[in-house]
Structures are given as structure tokens and as C-alpha cells.
Amino acid sequence: MRVALGLVLVLAACSVQTQDQIARQAAKSTVARVVADKYPGLPVEPALDCVIDNASSTQIYALAADSVTGPTASTVEVVSDIVSKPETLTCLAAEGLPALIR
């Protein structure tokens, strides 16, 4: 709980652009754990970018908060919702599949 409060205080002291960058990095760490666990055949790095780039700001901040406590069932649901978006699937087809072939 203290760490989450610290994250909120750090974000409050930053510019909006910096807040976004910090939140996206924190969200990426959470998404990496979910992708590795729930989508084992998917290359993690391209998947991270596809998921984060197609997440709403609300989803990014929820995933960033989960980086402090660790992924939960809610985290998996958020990532699954993002992965199921047509834009994310298109990105995964363009970025993730070529990584599998290499």
C-alpha cells in the first residue's frame, strides 16, 4: 500500500507527459508477466508494444497500479480485453507473427 501511495505521489509531481511515460513503463512490466503466463507462444516484446499502444489511459493506469501489487485476475481481464481489440490483433499479426518466424 505504501508503494502504491508513493507511485501516486511521484506521478502527481511530474508533468503529464512524464506521468504517461512512467505509467506506460509500469504497465509494461505488468503486461509482460501476464503475456508470459497466459500467452506462452507469443513473443513478449512485440506483444508489449501492441498491448500498451492500444490500451486506453484508464487501462494503462490500472495496469501500472498492478505493477506494484502484482497481476491479479482483474489484470488478466484488462490485458485480455486489450488483446481482443481489432487494432491490437492487427498489430500482433504484423509485429508478433514475424517475430515467431525469425
PDB file as gemmi writes it, atoms N, CA and C in Angstrom:
CRYST1    1.000    1.000    1.000  90.00  90.00  90.00 P 1                      
ATOM      1  N   MET A   1       0.829  -1.189   0.000  1.00  0.00           N  
ATOM      2  CA  MET A   1       0.000   0.000   0.000  1.00  0.00           C  
ATOM      3  C   MET A   1       0.870   1.248   0.000  1.00  0.00           C  
ATOM      4  N   ARG A   2       1.956   1.239   0.771  1.00  0.00           N  
ATOM      5  CA  ARG A   2       2.843   2.400   0.826  1.00  0.00           C  
ATOM      6  C   ARG A   2       3.490   2.664  -0.524  1.00  0.00           C  
ATOM      7  N   VAL A   3       3.850   1.577  -1.225  1.00  0.00           N  
ATOM      8  CA  VAL A   3       4.474   1.729  -2.526  1.00  0.00           C  
ATOM      9  C   VAL A   3       3.497   2.351  -3.510  1.00  0.00           C  
ATOM     10  N   ALA A   4       2.246   1.914  -3.472  1.00  0.00           N  
ATOM     11  CA  ALA A   4       1.220   2.475  -4.358  1.00  0.00           C  
ATOM     12  C   ALA A   4       1.029   3.960  -4.074  1.00  0.00           C  
ATOM     13  N   LEU A   5       1.012   4.324  -2.798  1.00  0.00           N  
ATOM     14  CA  LEU A   5       0.885   5.729  -2.429  1.00  0.00           C  
ATOM     15  C   LEU A   5       2.089   6.511  -2.932  1.00  0.00           C  
ATOM     16  N   GLY A   6       3.263   5.925  -2.822  1.00  0.00           N  
ATOM     17  CA  GLY A   6       4.480   6.574  -3.321  1.00  0.00           C  
ATOM     18  C   GLY A   6       4.408   6.793  -4.815  1.00  0.00           C  
ATOM     19  N   LEU A   7       3.894   5.796  -5.566  1.00  0.00           N  
ATOM     20  CA  LEU A   7       3.741   5.929  -7.012  1.00  0.00           C  
ATOM     21  C   LEU A   7       2.799   7.073  -7.342  1.00  0.00           C  
ATOM     22  N   VAL A   8       1.704   7.177  -6.610  1.00  0.00           N  
ATOM     23  CA  VAL A   8       0.737   8.265  -6.833  1.00  0.00           C  
ATOM     24  C   VAL A   8       1.400   9.614  -6.574  1.00  0.00           C  
ATOM     25  N   LEU A   9       2.165   9.732  -5.505  1.00  0.00           N  
ATOM     26  CA  LEU A   9       2.834  10.998  -5.188  1.00  0.00           C  
ATOM     27  C   LEU A   9       3.877  11.370  -6.225  1.00  0.00           C  
ATOM     28  N   VAL A  10       4.627  10.395  -6.701  1.00  0.00           N  
ATOM     29  CA  VAL A  10       5.628  10.659  -7.741  1.00  0.00           C  
ATOM     30  C   VAL A  10       4.938  11.125  -9.006  1.00  0.00           C  
ATOM     31  N   LEU A  11       3.873  10.447  -9.387  1.00  0.00           N  
ATOM     32  CA  LEU A  11       3.157  10.840 -10.600  1.00  0.00           C  
ATOM     33  C   LEU A  11       2.553  12.238 -10.477  1.00  0.00           C  
ATOM     34  N   ALA A  12       2.064  12.575  -9.307  1.00  0.00           N  
ATOM     35  CA  ALA A  12       1.461  13.895  -9.111  1.00  0.00           C  
ATOM     36  C   ALA A  12       2.475  15.012  -9.264  1.00  0.00           C  
ATOM     37  N   ALA A  13       3.733  14.739  -8.966  1.00  0.00           N  
ATOM     38  CA  ALA A  13       4.767  15.759  -9.046  1.00  0.00           C  
ATOM     39  C   ALA A  13       5.334  15.916 -10.455  1.00  0.00           C  
ATOM     40  N   CYS A  14       4.941  15.071 -11.380  1.00  0.00           N  
ATOM     41  CA  CYS A  14       5.502  15.082 -12.729  1.00  0.00           C  
ATOM     42  C   CYS A  14       4.575  15.779 -13.714  1.00  0.00           C  
ATOM     43  N   SER A  15       5.154  16.154 -14.862  1.00  0.00           N  
ATOM     44  CA  SER A  15       4.338  16.701 -15.943  1.00  0.00           C  
ATOM     45  C   SER A  15       3.455  15.582 -16.490  1.00  0.00           C  
ATOM     46  N   VAL A  16       2.446  15.951 -17.243  1.00  0.00           N  
ATOM     47  CA  VAL A  16       1.528  14.970 -17.809  1.00  0.00           C  
ATOM     48  C   VAL A  16       2.279  14.000 -18.715  1.00  0.00           C  
ATOM     49  N   GLN A  17       3.190  14.515 -19.500  1.00  0.00           N  
ATOM     50  CA  GLN A  17       3.961  13.671 -20.411  1.00  0.00           C  
ATOM     51  C   GLN A  17       4.827  12.679 -19.632  1.00  0.00           C  
ATOM     52  N   THR A  18       5.463  13.136 -18.572  1.00  0.00           N  
ATOM     53  CA  THR A  18       6.287  12.264 -17.745  1.00  0.00           C  
ATOM     54  C   THR A  18       5.420  11.243 -17.018  1.00  0.00           C  
ATOM     55  N   GLN A  19       4.255  11.675 -16.545  1.00  0.00           N  
ATOM     56  CA  GLN A  19       3.323  10.749 -15.891  1.00  0.00           C  
ATOM     57  C   GLN A  19       2.959   9.614 -16.841  1.00  0.00           C  
ATOM     58  N   ASP A  20       2.678   9.970 -18.080  1.00  0.00           N  
ATOM     59  CA  ASP A  20       2.302   8.976 -19.079  1.00  0.00           C  
ATOM     60  C   ASP A  20       3.441   7.987 -19.310  1.00  0.00           C  
ATOM     61  N   GLN A  21       4.654   8.480 -19.426  1.00  0.00           N  
ATOM     62  CA  GLN A  21       5.815   7.610 -19.647  1.00  0.00           C  
ATOM     63  C   GLN A  21       6.035   6.666 -18.464  1.00  0.00           C  
ATOM     64  N   ILE A  22       5.931   7.185 -17.252  1.00  0.00           N  
ATOM     65  CA  ILE A  22       6.115   6.360 -16.054  1.00  0.00           C  
ATOM     66  C   ILE A  22       5.015   5.296 -15.978  1.00  0.00           C  
ATOM     67  N   ALA A  23       3.784   5.709 -16.228  1.00  0.00           N  
ATOM     68  CA  ALA A  23       2.654   4.767 -16.174  1.00  0.00           C  
ATOM     69  C   ALA A  23       2.797   3.687 -17.241  1.00  0.00           C  
ATOM     70  N   ARG A  24       3.197   4.077 -18.449  1.00  0.00           N  
ATOM     71  CA  ARG A  24       3.367   3.103 -19.532  1.00  0.00           C  
ATOM     72  C   ARG A  24       4.464   2.090 -19.202  1.00  0.00           C  
ATOM     73  N   GLN A  25       5.564   2.543 -18.612  1.00  0.00           N  
ATOM     74  CA  GLN A  25       6.648   1.633 -18.242  1.00  0.00           C  
ATOM     75  C   GLN A  25       6.194   0.667 -17.144  1.00  0.00           C  
ATOM     76  N   ALA A  26       5.489   1.184 -16.169  1.00  0.00           N  
ATOM     77  CA  ALA A  26       4.979   0.330 -15.094  1.00  0.00           C  
ATOM     78  C   ALA A  26       3.970  -0.677 -15.648  1.00  0.00           C  
ATOM     79  N   ALA A  27       3.100  -0.204 -16.535  1.00  0.00           N  
ATOM     80  CA  ALA A  27       2.106  -1.090 -17.151  1.00  0.00           C  
ATOM     81  C   ALA A  27       2.790  -2.180 -17.971  1.00  0.00           C  
ATOM     82  N   LYS A  28       3.869  -1.823 -18.662  1.00  0.00           N  
ATOM     83  CA  LYS A  28       4.599  -2.818 -19.460  1.00  0.00           C  
ATOM     84  C   LYS A  28       5.117  -3.956 -18.597  1.00  0.00           C  
ATOM     85  N   SER A  29       5.599  -3.641 -17.405  1.00  0.00           N  
ATOM     86  CA  SER A  29       6.113  -4.708 -16.542  1.00  0.00           C  
ATOM     87  C   SER A  29       4.994  -5.667 -16.142  1.00  0.00           C  
ATOM     88  N   THR A  30       3.813  -5.136 -15.924  1.00  0.00           N  
ATOM     89  CA  THR A  30       2.661  -5.970 -15.580  1.00  0.00           C  
ATOM     90  C   THR A  30       2.227  -6.797 -16.780  1.00  0.00           C  
ATOM     91  N   VAL A  31       2.129  -6.158 -17.930  1.00  0.00           N  
ATOM     92  CA  VAL A  31       1.700  -6.853 -19.149  1.00  0.00           C  
ATOM     93  C   VAL A  31       2.688  -7.964 -19.502  1.00  0.00           C  
ATOM     94  N   ALA A  32       3.969  -7.730 -19.299  1.00  0.00           N  
ATOM     95  CA  ALA A  32       4.982  -8.745 -19.607  1.00  0.00           C  
ATOM     96  C   ALA A  32       4.725 -10.022 -18.811  1.00  0.00           C  
ATOM     97  N   ARG A  33       4.381  -9.857 -17.548  1.00  0.00           N  
ATOM     98  CA  ARG A  33       4.101 -11.031 -16.707  1.00  0.00           C  
ATOM     99  C   ARG A  33       2.853 -11.768 -17.170  1.00  0.00           C  
ATOM    100  N   VAL A  34       1.828 -11.015 -17.535  1.00  0.00           N  
ATOM    101  CA  VAL A  34       0.577 -11.638 -17.987  1.00  0.00           C  
ATOM    102  C   VAL A  34       0.787 -12.338 -19.330  1.00  0.00           C  
ATOM    103  N   VAL A  35       1.470 -11.670 -20.262  1.00  0.00           N  
ATOM    104  CA  VAL A  35       1.702 -12.261 -21.585  1.00  0.00           C  
ATOM    105  C   VAL A  35       2.522 -13.548 -21.451  1.00  0.00           C  
ATOM    106  N   ALA A  36       3.575 -13.507 -20.661  1.00  0.00           N  
ATOM    107  CA  ALA A  36       4.418 -14.695 -20.485  1.00  0.00           C  
ATOM    108  C   ALA A  36       3.633 -15.850 -19.876  1.00  0.00           C  
ATOM    109  N   ASP A  37       2.706 -15.538 -18.982  1.00  0.00           N  
ATOM    110  CA  ASP A  37       1.943 -16.574 -18.296  1.00  0.00           C  
ATOM    111  C   ASP A  37       0.747 -17.066 -19.115  1.00  0.00           C  
ATOM    112  N   LYS A  38      -0.021 -16.152 -19.679  1.00  0.00           N  
ATOM    113  CA  LYS A  38      -1.285 -16.510 -20.326  1.00  0.00           C  
ATOM    114  C   LYS A  38      -1.168 -16.744 -21.838  1.00  0.00           C  
ATOM    115  N   TYR A  39      -0.133 -16.204 -22.463  1.00  0.00           N  
ATOM    116  CA  TYR A  39       0.061 -16.345 -23.908  1.00  0.00           C  
ATOM    117  C   TYR A  39       1.488 -16.842 -24.165  1.00  0.00           C  
ATOM    118  N   PRO A  40       1.807 -18.064 -23.751  1.00  0.00           N  
ATOM    119  CA  PRO A  40       3.195 -18.530 -23.762  1.00  0.00           C  
ATOM    120  C   PRO A  40       3.868 -18.566 -25.136  1.00  0.00           C  
ATOM    121  N   GLY A  41       3.147 -18.708 -26.215  1.00  0.00           N  
ATOM    122  CA  GLY A  41       3.770 -18.755 -27.535  1.00  0.00           C  
ATOM    123  C   GLY A  41       3.991 -17.393 -28.164  1.00  0.00           C  
ATOM    124  N   LEU A  42       3.480 -16.371 -27.540  1.00  0.00           N  
ATOM    125  CA  LEU A  42       3.543 -15.023 -28.091  1.00  0.00           C  
ATOM    126  C   LEU A  42       4.851 -14.350 -27.702  1.00  0.00           C  
ATOM    127  N   PRO A  43       5.580 -13.787 -28.672  1.00  0.00           N  
ATOM    128  CA  PRO A  43       6.802 -13.061 -28.326  1.00  0.00           C  
ATOM    129  C   PRO A  43       6.462 -11.857 -27.434  1.00  0.00           C  
ATOM    130  N   VAL A  44       7.093 -11.773 -26.288  1.00  0.00           N  
ATOM    131  CA  VAL A  44       6.714 -10.788 -25.277  1.00  0.00           C  
ATOM    132  C   VAL A  44       6.944  -9.359 -25.754  1.00  0.00           C  
ATOM    133  N   GLU A  45       8.115  -9.053 -26.278  1.00  0.00           N  
ATOM    134  CA  GLU A  45       8.443  -7.661 -26.618  1.00  0.00           C  
ATOM    135  C   GLU A  45       7.481  -7.045 -27.638  1.00  0.00           C  
ATOM    136  N   PRO A  46       7.229  -7.693 -28.791  1.00  0.00           N  
ATOM    137  CA  PRO A  46       6.252  -7.099 -29.723  1.00  0.00           C  
ATOM    138  C   PRO A  46       4.851  -7.029 -29.121  1.00  0.00           C  
ATOM    139  N   ALA A  47       4.497  -8.035 -28.324  1.00  0.00           N  
ATOM    140  CA  ALA A  47       3.163  -8.042 -27.708  1.00  0.00           C  
ATOM    141  C   ALA A  47       3.001  -6.885 -26.742  1.00  0.00           C  
ATOM    142  N   LEU A  48       4.062  -6.583 -25.985  1.00  0.00           N  
ATOM    143  CA  LEU A  48       4.004  -5.450 -25.043  1.00  0.00           C  
ATOM    144  C   LEU A  48       3.637  -4.166 -25.755  1.00  0.00           C  
ATOM    145  N   ASP A  49       4.348  -3.888 -26.830  1.00  0.00           N  
ATOM    146  CA  ASP A  49       4.093  -2.652 -27.564  1.00  0.00           C  
ATOM    147  C   ASP A  49       2.675  -2.621 -28.123  1.00  0.00           C  
ATOM    148  N   CYS A  50       2.221  -3.738 -28.679  1.00  0.00           N  
ATOM    149  CA  CYS A  50       0.861  -3.790 -29.229  1.00  0.00           C  
ATOM    150  C   CYS A  50      -0.192  -3.559 -28.144  1.00  0.00           C  
ATOM    151  N   VAL A  51      -0.009  -4.204 -27.004  1.00  0.00           N  
ATOM    152  CA  VAL A  51      -0.986  -4.062 -25.917  1.00  0.00           C  
ATOM    153  C   VAL A  51      -0.972  -2.643 -25.367  1.00  0.00           C  
ATOM    154  N   ILE A  52       0.185  -2.120 -25.039  1.00  0.00           N  
ATOM    155  CA  ILE A  52       0.278  -0.784 -24.450  1.00  0.00           C  
ATOM    156  C   ILE A  52      -0.197   0.288 -25.431  1.00  0.00           C  
ATOM    157  N   ASP A  53       0.175   0.166 -26.697  1.00  0.00           N  
ATOM    158  CA  ASP A  53      -0.226   1.166 -27.689  1.00  0.00           C  
ATOM    159  C   ASP A  53      -1.724   1.181 -27.956  1.00  0.00           C  
ATOM    160  N   ASN A  54      -2.409   0.086 -27.644  1.00  0.00           N  
ATOM    161  CA  ASN A  54      -3.850   0.017 -27.894  1.00  0.00           C  
ATOM    162  C   ASN A  54      -4.690   0.064 -26.621  1.00  0.00           C  
ATOM    163  N   ALA A  55      -4.054   0.330 -25.500  1.00  0.00           N  
ATOM    164  CA  ALA A  55      -4.768   0.451 -24.228  1.00  0.00           C  
ATOM    165  C   ALA A  55      -5.250   1.887 -24.029  1.00  0.00           C  
ATOM    166  N   SER A  56      -6.369   2.019 -23.362  1.00  0.00           N  
ATOM    167  CA  SER A  56      -6.859   3.351 -23.005  1.00  0.00           C  
ATOM    168  C   SER A  56      -6.029   3.870 -21.828  1.00  0.00           C  
ATOM    169  N   SER A  57      -6.122   5.141 -21.553  1.00  0.00           N  
ATOM    170  CA  SER A  57      -5.372   5.687 -20.417  1.00  0.00           C  
ATOM    171  C   SER A  57      -5.841   5.060 -19.103  1.00  0.00           C  
ATOM    172  N   THR A  58      -7.123   4.777 -18.989  1.00  0.00           N  
ATOM    173  CA  THR A  58      -7.644   4.117 -17.785  1.00  0.00           C  
ATOM    174  C   THR A  58      -7.025   2.738 -17.624  1.00  0.00           C  
ATOM    175  N   GLN A  59      -6.922   2.010 -18.719  1.00  0.00           N  
ATOM    176  CA  GLN A  59      -6.321   0.678 -18.672  1.00  0.00           C  
ATOM    177  C   GLN A  59      -4.830   0.766 -18.332  1.00  0.00           C  
ATOM    178  N   ILE A  60      -4.147   1.748 -18.904  1.00  0.00           N  
ATOM    179  CA  ILE A  60      -2.712   1.931 -18.615  1.00  0.00           C  
ATOM    180  C   ILE A  60      -2.511   2.168 -17.119  1.00  0.00           C  
ATOM    181  N   TYR A  61      -3.290   3.064 -16.545  1.00  0.00           N  
ATOM    182  CA  TYR A  61      -3.122   3.378 -15.124  1.00  0.00           C  
ATOM    183  C   TYR A  61      -3.504   2.196 -14.227  1.00  0.00           C  
ATOM    184  N   ALA A  62      -4.511   1.414 -14.629  1.00  0.00           N  
ATOM    185  CA  ALA A  62      -4.869   0.217 -13.859  1.00  0.00           C  
ATOM    186  C   ALA A  62      -3.733  -0.804 -13.905  1.00  0.00           C  
ATOM    187  N   LEU A  63      -3.151  -0.993 -15.082  1.00  0.00           N  
ATOM    188  CA  LEU A  63      -2.034  -1.928 -15.222  1.00  0.00           C  
ATOM    189  C   LEU A  63      -0.799  -1.420 -14.488  1.00  0.00           C  
ATOM    190  N   ALA A  64      -0.589  -0.117 -14.506  1.00  0.00           N  
ATOM    191  CA  ALA A  64       0.549   0.471 -13.784  1.00  0.00           C  
ATOM    192  C   ALA A  64       0.400   0.242 -12.283  1.00  0.00           C  
ATOM    193  N   ALA A  65      -0.800   0.412 -11.770  1.00  0.00           N  
ATOM    194  CA  ALA A  65      -1.039   0.181 -10.338  1.00  0.00           C  
ATOM    195  C   ALA A  65      -0.780  -1.277  -9.987  1.00  0.00           C  
ATOM    196  N   ASP A  66      -1.125  -2.182 -10.894  1.00  0.00           N  
ATOM    197  CA  ASP A  66      -0.906  -3.606 -10.652  1.00  0.00           C  
ATOM    198  C   ASP A  66       0.573  -3.979 -10.675  1.00  0.00           C  
ATOM    199  N   SER A  67       1.417  -3.106 -11.204  1.00  0.00           N  
ATOM    200  CA  SER A  67       2.859  -3.400 -11.194  1.00  0.00           C  
ATOM    201  C   SER A  67       3.403  -3.371  -9.774  1.00  0.00           C  
ATOM    202  N   VAL A  68       2.723  -2.667  -8.895  1.00  0.00           N  
ATOM    203  CA  VAL A  68       3.147  -2.576  -7.501  1.00  0.00           C  
ATOM    204  C   VAL A  68       2.731  -3.827  -6.736  1.00  0.00           C  
ATOM    205  N   THR A  69       1.502  -4.275  -6.951  1.00  0.00           N  
ATOM    206  CA  THR A  69       0.961  -5.402  -6.183  1.00  0.00           C  
ATOM    207  C   THR A  69       1.104  -6.741  -6.895  1.00  0.00           C  
ATOM    208  N   GLY A  70       1.348  -6.697  -8.190  1.00  0.00           N  
ATOM    209  CA  GLY A  70       1.422  -7.926  -8.981  1.00  0.00           C  
ATOM    210  C   GLY A  70       0.114  -8.175  -9.703  1.00  0.00           C  
ATOM    211  N   PRO A  71       0.177  -8.945 -10.783  1.00  0.00           N  
ATOM    212  CA  PRO A  71      -1.025  -9.224 -11.566  1.00  0.00           C  
ATOM    213  C   PRO A  71      -2.080  -9.971 -10.763  1.00  0.00           C  
ATOM    214  N   THR A  72      -3.315  -9.625 -11.029  1.00  0.00           N  
ATOM    215  CA  THR A  72      -4.468 -10.275 -10.407  1.00  0.00           C  
ATOM    216  C   THR A  72      -5.385 -10.774 -11.520  1.00  0.00           C  
ATOM    217  N   ALA A  73      -6.491 -11.369 -11.140  1.00  0.00           N  
ATOM    218  CA  ALA A  73      -7.482 -11.800 -12.130  1.00  0.00           C  
ATOM    219  C   ALA A  73      -7.989 -10.590 -12.926  1.00  0.00           C  
ATOM    220  N   SER A  74      -8.120  -9.464 -12.263  1.00  0.00           N  
ATOM    221  CA  SER A  74      -8.545  -8.232 -12.933  1.00  0.00           C  
ATOM    222  C   SER A  74      -7.509  -7.786 -13.972  1.00  0.00           C  
ATOM    223  N   THR A  75      -6.241  -7.943 -13.640  1.00  0.00           N  
ATOM    224  CA  THR A  75      -5.161  -7.585 -14.567  1.00  0.00           C  
ATOM    225  C   THR A  75      -5.263  -8.423 -15.830  1.00  0.00           C  
ATOM    226  N   VAL A  76      -5.461  -9.717 -15.657  1.00  0.00           N  
ATOM    227  CA  VAL A  76      -5.581 -10.625 -16.795  1.00  0.00           C  
ATOM    228  C   VAL A  76      -6.778 -10.239 -17.649  1.00  0.00           C  
ATOM    229  N   GLU A  77      -7.865  -9.843 -16.998  1.00  0.00           N  
ATOM    230  CA  GLU A  77      -9.063  -9.421 -17.731  1.00  0.00           C  
ATOM    231  C   GLU A  77      -8.790  -8.159 -18.552  1.00  0.00           C  
ATOM    232  N   VAL A  78      -8.094  -7.200 -17.965  1.00  0.00           N  
ATOM    233  CA  VAL A  78      -7.768  -5.960 -18.683  1.00  0.00           C  
ATOM    234  C   VAL A  78      -6.904  -6.277 -19.898  1.00  0.00           C  
ATOM    235  N   VAL A  79      -5.870  -7.084 -19.696  1.00  0.00           N  
ATOM    236  CA  VAL A  79      -4.970  -7.438 -20.811  1.00  0.00           C  
ATOM    237  C   VAL A  79      -5.752  -8.201 -21.880  1.00  0.00           C  
ATOM    238  N   SER A  80      -6.600  -9.120 -21.480  1.00  0.00           N  
ATOM    239  CA  SER A  80      -7.410  -9.885 -22.443  1.00  0.00           C  
ATOM    240  C   SER A  80      -8.335  -8.968 -23.242  1.00  0.00           C  
ATOM    241  N   ASP A  81      -8.915  -7.978 -22.572  1.00  0.00           N  
ATOM    242  CA  ASP A  81      -9.772  -7.009 -23.269  1.00  0.00           C  
ATOM    243  C   ASP A  81      -8.987  -6.238 -24.319  1.00  0.00           C  
ATOM    244  N   ILE A  82      -7.776  -5.832 -23.964  1.00  0.00           N  
ATOM    245  CA  ILE A  82      -6.939  -5.076 -24.904  1.00  0.00           C  
ATOM    246  C   ILE A  82      -6.515  -5.972 -26.060  1.00  0.00           C  
ATOM    247  N   VAL A  83      -6.108  -7.196 -25.755  1.00  0.00           N  
ATOM    248  CA  VAL A  83      -5.665  -8.131 -26.796  1.00  0.00           C  
ATOM    249  C   VAL A  83      -6.791  -8.435 -27.780  1.00  0.00           C  
ATOM    250  N   SER A  84      -8.028  -8.444 -27.318  1.00  0.00           N  
ATOM    251  CA  SER A  84      -9.153  -8.780 -28.193  1.00  0.00           C  
ATOM    252  C   SER A  84      -9.602  -7.627 -29.091  1.00  0.00           C  
ATOM    253  N   LYS A  85      -9.053  -6.435 -28.897  1.00  0.00           N  
ATOM    254  CA  LYS A  85      -9.409  -5.308 -29.766  1.00  0.00           C  
ATOM    255  C   LYS A  85      -8.879  -5.567 -31.178  1.00  0.00           C  
ATOM    256  N   PRO A  86      -9.664  -5.215 -32.204  1.00  0.00           N  
ATOM    257  CA  PRO A  86      -9.206  -5.423 -33.581  1.00  0.00           C  
ATOM    258  C   PRO A  86      -7.848  -4.761 -33.867  1.00  0.00           C  
ATOM    259  N   GLU A  87      -7.633  -3.578 -33.310  1.00  0.00           N  
ATOM    260  CA  GLU A  87      -6.371  -2.873 -33.550  1.00  0.00           C  
ATOM    261  C   GLU A  87      -5.191  -3.638 -32.957  1.00  0.00           C  
ATOM    262  N   THR A  88      -5.403  -4.228 -31.795  1.00  0.00           N  
ATOM    263  CA  THR A  88      -4.342  -4.996 -31.149  1.00  0.00           C  
ATOM    264  C   THR A  88      -4.065  -6.270 -31.933  1.00  0.00           C  
ATOM    265  N   LEU A  89      -5.112  -6.938 -32.386  1.00  0.00           N  
ATOM    266  CA  LEU A  89      -4.938  -8.162 -33.169  1.00  0.00           C  
ATOM    267  C   LEU A  89      -4.194  -7.877 -34.471  1.00  0.00           C  
ATOM    268  N   THR A  90      -4.510  -6.752 -35.095  1.00  0.00           N  
ATOM    269  CA  THR A  90      -3.803  -6.359 -36.317  1.00  0.00           C  
ATOM    270  C   THR A  90      -2.333  -6.115 -36.022  1.00  0.00           C  
ATOM    271  N   CYS A  91      -2.059  -5.430 -34.930  1.00  0.00           N  
ATOM    272  CA  CYS A  91      -0.679  -5.159 -34.524  1.00  0.00           C  
ATOM    273  C   CYS A  91       0.058  -6.460 -34.238  1.00  0.00           C  
ATOM    274  N   LEU A  92      -0.574  -7.368 -33.499  1.00  0.00           N  
ATOM    275  CA  LEU A  92       0.057  -8.642 -33.173  1.00  0.00           C  
ATOM    276  C   LEU A  92       0.347  -9.457 -34.431  1.00  0.00           C  
ATOM    277  N   ALA A  93      -0.574  -9.394 -35.406  1.00  0.00           N  
ATOM    278  CA  ALA A  93      -0.352 -10.112 -36.660  1.00  0.00           C  
ATOM    279  C   ALA A  93       0.835  -9.515 -37.420  1.00  0.00           C  
ATOM    280  N   ALA A  94       0.954  -8.199 -37.372  1.00  0.00           N  
ATOM    281  CA  ALA A  94       2.034  -7.526 -38.101  1.00  0.00           C  
ATOM    282  C   ALA A  94       3.371  -7.602 -37.368  1.00  0.00           C  
ATOM    283  N   GLU A  95       3.348  -7.526 -36.045  1.00  0.00           N  
ATOM    284  CA  GLU A  95       4.590  -7.464 -35.267  1.00  0.00           C  
ATOM    285  C   GLU A  95       4.944  -8.774 -34.576  1.00  0.00           C  
ATOM    286  N   GLY A  96       3.942  -9.462 -34.042  1.00  0.00           N  
ATOM    287  CA  GLY A  96       4.200 -10.674 -33.258  1.00  0.00           C  
ATOM    288  C   GLY A  96       4.487 -11.895 -34.107  1.00  0.00           C  
ATOM    289  N   LEU A  97       3.737 -12.075 -35.199  1.00  0.00           N  
ATOM    290  CA  LEU A  97       3.941 -13.257 -36.024  1.00  0.00           C  
ATOM    291  C   LEU A  97       5.306 -13.268 -36.714  1.00  0.00           C  
ATOM    292  N   PRO A  98       5.754 -12.143 -37.278  1.00  0.00           N  
ATOM    293  CA  PRO A  98       7.110 -12.165 -37.868  1.00  0.00           C  
ATOM    294  C   PRO A  98       8.189 -12.511 -36.837  1.00  0.00           C  
ATOM    295  N   ALA A  99       7.981 -12.118 -35.595  1.00  0.00           N  
ATOM    296  CA  ALA A  99       8.965 -12.446 -34.542  1.00  0.00           C  
ATOM    297  C   ALA A  99       8.972 -13.943 -34.282  1.00  0.00           C  
ATOM    298  N   LEU A 100       7.826 -14.602 -34.444  1.00  0.00           N  
ATOM    299  CA  LEU A 100       7.767 -16.048 -34.264  1.00  0.00           C  
ATOM    300  C   LEU A 100       8.512 -16.785 -35.384  1.00  0.00           C  
ATOM    301  N   ILE A 101       8.461 -16.222 -36.572  1.00  0.00           N  
ATOM    302  CA  ILE A 101       9.069 -16.857 -37.738  1.00  0.00           C  
ATOM    303  C   ILE A 101      10.589 -16.735 -37.707  1.00  0.00           C  
ATOM    304  N   ARG A 102      11.100 -15.647 -37.136  1.00  0.00           N  
ATOM    305  CA  ARG A 102      12.555 -15.406 -37.110  1.00  0.00           C  
ATOM    306  C   ARG A 102      13.281 -16.427 -36.383  1.00  0.00           C  
TER     307      ARG A 102                                                      
END                                                                             
